[in-house]
Amino acid sequence: MFCGMVLGYCFRKSRPAFVHSLVTFLIWLLLYSLGLEVGANRELLAALPSLGLEALLITFAALAGCMAGSWLLWRRIADTAPESGRNEAGKEGSPSGSPLKGSLVIVSFFAAGCLTGYFSIFSIPAAGSKLSFWALCLLMFCVGFSLGNDPDTIKRFRSLNPRLMLLPLVTVFGTWAGCALVSLLLKERSLVDCLAVGSGFGYYSLSSIFITESRGAALGTIALLSNIFRELAALLLAPWMARAFGKLAPISAGGATTMDTTFPVIVRTCGREYAIISIFHGFIMDFSVPFLVSFFCSL
């Protein structure tokens, strides 16, 4: 991403139009590779009927808490929010200009990846992890190029409302509040279990490993599913979240992924002036996951 910013700055006098289309294509490719890994994991697919509902409930509860908290913070800073961000969200909310159509396209690529992985059409070690890694690298390079190519990026960072730095705290406590409430409905899961799952903040790989080692494979699978669902929800529903709950809602919903996977969608939905807070938010959440998950697993 840093290399892309440097190159974009060097070519700031020219604004290549193909970068936006390339970002859209890479988002689709990344969703396809994610579906590829999910479809190839037979144990994960077998666990979906029994554990998927619990994972969905925890996900929606965590997102509801984040939406409420981010909406309250947005109301405090909406009057000082940059006007360009409001305009860009309507223009770049989805690849096609329609949030619903864009979401359906994303779902179709994820579903295609699941089917490909399930029927073992490609070799997963070669076509899954390597594909997603290089797609993500190129995606971050293109996003960095767009930021560096925009001469107003530094001005927007300087004009950023300091209260936006509270967003990671809003995400943490909003997630915990939602998980605490949903724990009352899940008889087989304790409050600590739900808080441990929610504290993954979309970082499904690391959090599920910690939870599996400490609390067993069942809760680890729930953690994996729940945090995958959270990432997908942030990718699919970002335009709707921004319209209904303000520009901070997609960032809060993305959790630890706002620095990488969901970052391009957030920038396109909310505007480039929210790129800095998205990176800051993702860094803080990403850094906190190992500590918070380990803490709740030790209780």
C-alpha positions, 0 to 999 in steps of 0.5 A: 500500500505504501509503494502504491501511495508513493507511485500514485504521488509521482503520477498525481498530475495524471488520474488513471481511470483504470485503477477504479475498475481494477479495484472492483475486479480485485474485490470480486477475486478476493471474495471468490478466493474466500469462497474457495477456501470455505467450500473446500473445508468439508468439516466447516461445511458439515458444521454449518447446520448446527453451529451456523445459527449461533454464529449468525446470532452473535454476528448480528448482535455484535453488528447491532451494537456497533451500528448503535454506537457508531450512529451516536458518534456520527451524530456528534460529528456529522455537522463537521463531516466533509461534504465530499464524503457524502457525495462520493458515497452515493456515487461509488457505493457499489461497482455498478452504482446500485448497492443491491446489484453490487451486493448480488454480484459479490454474493455470486462470486463468493458462491462460485468460489464455494462451489469450486472449492466443494467440487475440488475443481482447483487445487486449494493450496495453490489456487486458494491461499496464494490467489487471495494473498496476491489479490490482496497485495495488488488490491492494497497497492491499487488503493494506495495508488488512489490515495497517493494520486489524490492531492487532497489526501493530506488536507483531509487528514489534517481536517479529520475530527479528533473525536473520530479517534474514539471509533475503535472504543465504540467498536469494542464496547458496541460488539461486547454489548451485542454479544452480552445480550445474545448470550442470554438467548444461547443456553449452551454458550456462556457470556465469556464464550460470546465475548471471546467470539465477538472479540475476533472483530472479523479476524477469523483466522487468528481468533478461531485458533486461539479459541479452538485451543482454549475452548474446543473445536465447537466454539472455535468453529463458531468463532470462525463462522461468526467472524467470516460472516462479519467480514462478509456483512461489512463487504455486502452491506457497507452502502446500506450501513452508511446511508442508515447509520452514517459514514462511521458504521461500515468502518465499525462493522468491519472491525479488524478488517478495515485496514485490509480486506474491507478497506477498498469498499469503505473508501468507495462507500464513505469517501477517501477522506475516511481512509485514514480513520479506516486504517487507524481503526483497523490497526487498533482492532487488529492489534487488540484481537490477540489480547482480548480473545486470550483474556476472555478464553482465560476466564 
